[in-house]
Amino acid sequence: MTETSGIIYLVPTPIGNMSDMTQRIIDTLASVDIVACEDTRHSGSLMKKLELKKKLVSYHEFNESERAIQLVKAVQEGQSIAVITDAGSPGISDPAYRIVKMAIENNLTIIPLPGPTAFVPALTASGLPTDRFFFEGFLSNKSAARKKRLTQLIDFPHTIILYESPHRIEKTVNDIFEVFGDRQICIAREITKKFEQFIRGSVTEVIEILAQKKLKGEIVIVIEGNRKKIK
């Protein structure tokens, strides 16, 4: 086995409920030399709650390539790093891929910690099949591009999972209806938080609900697959 001089930890952080912070996550954050995070102000508040004083380095989609080089070098020099996001697991619709790839290329040790991620509880509580599913993440913020991508998924036979922002949810659900028709769907909102909510039903039923009340917070959309295509 190749010897390594440092470790890169992929550390999930709570998506809303601080009680989801495991002891292993806390111990790992306490042990590392550097915490690479999306927003140093946001993560600074988290460190304060945990009573940890850590060197915070920004690591987000706009500086990911350049910063990954710097972080890998730090690990090669013997430092250990925790990669975190504002909420959830690094690499799931958030930065981590490039530093992981670069670390592998340089024979560095990567230790991923299990922990919070929004799409898993959204899927399991949706009432839709969980045996097989496809995680798409965020669609385009432009309707034409959204519908084009949905058209590519129209024959997928298993459950489909999307992330969406509250100000686009109505438009996206309408695009889903236009492309997929009236399938079963679940809107999961504010997972683990005080106002956690699941809206389940046909797409047309959900459209009616969304027209009556504006949703806030983080949203996961779980969509029934094309059951006619299951062999």
PyMOL commands that set and color helices and strands:
alter all, ss='L'
color gray80, all
select helices_A, chain A and resi 18-20+23-31+40-49+64-76+97-105+119-124+143-152+169-180+203-212+227-229
alter helices_A, ss='H'
color red, helices_A
select strands_A, chain A and resi 7-10+34-37+55-58+81-83+109-112+133-138+159-164+184-189+197-202+219-223
alter strands_A, ss='S'
color yellow, strands_A
deselect
rebuild
show_as cartoon
